[in-house]
Amino acid sequence: MSTLIIALWLINLTCDTIGQIAFKYAAITSKNKQGLHYWQRLFANIWLWIGFGSYFLGFIFWLAFLSEVSLSAGILLGSFNIITVMLAGRILFKEHLTLFRIVGILFITTGVVLVGLT
């Protein structure tokens, strides 16, 4: 893989992970989760807009990435974001990593490495 492809992939991976983290923060910072007041507070939450912005940037870089790789390779490499989001959830939100999740991480990582070698 070229340096450009790796850079586009890493930028997209970062944007997607930041977006997921921001959406999680937006979801947990509102105490009252009922009615119109909830939606008003949610749309006033800076984390929601950080998530939207990250997803928008990630979308732009994803398009650039897909213009450089085959769709099948792109989708497989794109699945690596599952790992980064899962690890961010563990670090930032103290979420549990079960044995099955750890095994899944190993399988995904192996698949990404194998795709990257081709």
Sequence and secondary structure as in RCSB ss.txt:
>XXXX:A:sequence
MSTLIIALWLINLTCDTIGQIAFKYAAITSKNKQGLHYWQRLFANIWLWIGFGSYFLGFIFWLAFLSEVSLSAGI
LLGSFNIITVMLAGRILFKEHLTLFRIVGILFITTGVVLVGLT
>XXXX:A:secstr
  HHHHHHHHHHHHHHHHHHHHHHHHHHH S  SHHHHHHHHHT HHHHHHHHHHHHHHHHHHHHHTTS HHHHH
HHHTTHHHHHHHHHHHHH     HHHHHHHHHHHHHHHHHHH 
